[in-house]
């Protein structure tokens, strides 16, 4: 009786190939499982969501939603004229601007001394000159002066911040903050004459009711906040700015997400 035939080597080769494919497939599945497990364990949604720009989410929606509309192509352009300075003047102005901003400090002891509302309006106007994706200007600045509303905002922030410190931030982050002696108690939100709440608009609404894409809304609002902090330093070097998170809605009528809350006042001496 013959146990082998001319086709036996072919069958053996096919079996070896099939075994190789199965082993390779199992190895890939194992690596993918480990990668997903590692990704899930390292993921911190509170941090990741805050840093993530939501433009990509709404670009996907555009394909399935006919309510989206392109921006007006006939937008009027503002003429630009640049002032030129001598080398000495450029050096002098850049140095003076650096020295002004170098006086800025993040403080948590704020005086209740009144500040002219016009100052607040002007620094917000300065922040509004910030560049933005496709010039969509996806920001909303809300000024809060009412003591009762300020206290409600403080309660919301402190509740969220306590969760941040105890659960979301992790031991390393909390430990790094110890040297700054910060915690979730933020009494200065009651003390400051004004709170400036900054909201990013994840998309806008056109007069005809259609949606308008706000490109790079997270980055655009962050740049505007940076300009706001610089502008706050200009009227008086004692104006502090501390940006705690406000993870709650403030009753906005359009799709917006809170970004920063900045207490505005003079430093308490």
Buried (B, 14 or more C-beta within 10 A) or exposed (E): EEEEEEEEEEEEEEEEEEEEEEEEEEEEEEEEEEEEEEEEEEEEEBBEEEEEBBBEEBEEEBEEEEEBBEBEEEEEEEEEEEEEEEEEEEEEEEEEEEEEEEEBEEBBEBBEEEBEEEBBEBBBEBBBEBEBBBEBBBBBBBEBBEEEEBEBBBBBBBEBBEBBBEEBBEEEEBEEEEEEEBBBEBEBBBBBBBBBBBBBBBBBBEEEEBBBBBBBBBBBBBBBBEBBBBBBBBBEBBBBBBBBBBBBEBEBEEBBBBBBBBBBBBBBE
